[in-house]
Amino acid sequence: MNLIYLIKPPCRKCPYTLGQVRTLKIPCPECKASNYSMYKRFVKNKFEGARGGESR
């Protein structure tokens, strides 16, 4: 478990919270329960898309 997320959760800078990502249901409860795994996934996908790793 990442200790810094226990002290200061990353929710304020999460792409979902900022409106940059849309989902069918609110991912926040599951994200908190799984040590902010959705935050990590959203940030990873955001940076991959910015570098051109996203295929559409």
C-alpha positions as CSV (number, residue, x, y, z in Angstrom):
1,M,0.0,0.0,0.0
2,N,1.3,3.4,-0.9
3,L,1.6,5.4,2.3
4,I,1.3,8.8,0.7
5,Y,-2.2,8.0,-0.6
6,L,-3.3,7.3,3.0
7,I,-2.2,10.7,4.0
8,K,-3.2,12.6,0.9
9,P,-5.5,10.8,-1.6
10,P,-5.1,11.8,-5.3
11,C,-8.8,12.4,-5.9
12,R,-8.5,16.2,-6.5
13,K,-6.1,15.6,-9.5
14,C,-7.8,12.5,-10.8
15,P,-8.8,12.8,-14.5
16,Y,-12.3,11.5,-13.6
17,T,-12.8,14.2,-11.0
18,L,-11.5,16.8,-13.4
19,G,-14.0,15.7,-16.1
20,Q,-11.3,14.5,-18.5
21,V,-12.5,10.9,-18.4
22,R,-16.1,9.6,-18.6
23,T,-17.3,6.2,-17.3
24,L,-20.6,4.4,-17.2
25,K,-20.6,4.3,-13.4
26,I,-18.8,6.3,-10.7
27,P,-15.4,4.6,-10.1
28,C,-14.6,6.4,-6.9
29,P,-15.8,3.8,-4.3
30,E,-14.0,0.9,-6.0
31,C,-10.9,3.1,-6.6
32,K,-10.5,3.9,-2.9
33,A,-11.1,0.3,-1.9
34,S,-8.4,-0.9,-4.3
35,N,-5.7,1.5,-3.3
36,Y,-6.5,4.1,-6.0
37,S,-6.0,1.7,-8.9
38,M,-8.4,3.5,-11.2
39,Y,-6.5,6.8,-10.6
40,K,-3.3,5.0,-11.6
41,R,-5.0,3.5,-14.7
42,F,-6.6,6.8,-15.8
43,V,-3.2,8.7,-15.4
44,K,-1.3,6.0,-17.3
45,N,-3.8,6.0,-20.1
46,K,-3.9,9.8,-20.3
47,F,-0.1,9.9,-20.7
48,E,0.0,7.1,-23.2
49,G,-2.7,8.9,-25.3
50,A,-0.7,12.1,-25.2
51,R,2.4,10.3,-26.5
52,G,0.6,8.8,-29.4
53,G,0.1,5.3,-27.8
54,E,-3.6,5.5,-28.3
55,S,-4.9,3.8,-31.4
56,R,-8.2,4.9,-32.8
